[in-house]
């Protein structure tokens, strides 16, 4: 019985040692790549989009505003 326990203990020790030694040789993850934009190009794109929306709304609202002012003075 003693030899069976020693064999089981040795097998367990060998298994744990193999797992720990394989983890120590594992490769580390590469660092993340640098971002391709720093956010200013995104902000600039949003600004251009908002300017286009404002321009379209101005041209859509202006004819309505001009036609309503010709009907009454106030």
N, C-alpha and C positions, 0 to 999 in steps of 0.2 A: 504494500500500500504506500509505503514511503517513497519507493521509486516512481510510482505512478504520480504522486503529488509533485515530486521533483521534476518529472518530465512535463507535467502540465504547467508548472511554474516557469520552467525554462521556455516552453512554447509561448506562454503569455508574454514573458520578458522579450523574447525574440520578436514577436508580433508588434509589441509596443515600440521597441527600438526601431524596427523597420518603418513603422508609420512616422515616427518622429524624425528619423534620418531622411525620409523622402520629403517631408515638409521643409526641412532646412535647405534642401537643394532646389526648391521650387523657384521659378522665375518670378520676379516682381512685375507688377503691371507697369506699362509704359505711361508716362505722364500724358495728360490730356493735351491735345493740340491747342495752340493759341487761337483765340477767336479771330475769324476773318474780318469782322467789322467791330468797331469799338462803340457802336451805338449811334454815332453822329450821322452816319449814312441813313440809318433807319429813321432818325428824327427828321432829317432833311426830306426823306421821301414822304413822311406823314405831313410835313409842312407844305410840300408841293401839292399833295392830294387835297389838303384843306383849302389851299388857294384856288384850286380848280373848282372845288365845290362852291366856294364863295363867288367866284366869277360866274358860274352857271346860275346860281340863285339870283345874282344881281341882274343878269340878263333876262331871267324869267320874271322877276318881280317888277323890273323897271317898266315894261309896257303896261302892266296892270296899274301901276302907280300913275303913269302919265295919262292913261285913259280916264281914271277916276278924278283926276284934278281938273280935267277939261269940262266935266259935267257940273261941278259946283266950285264956288270960290273958297269955301271953308272946308 
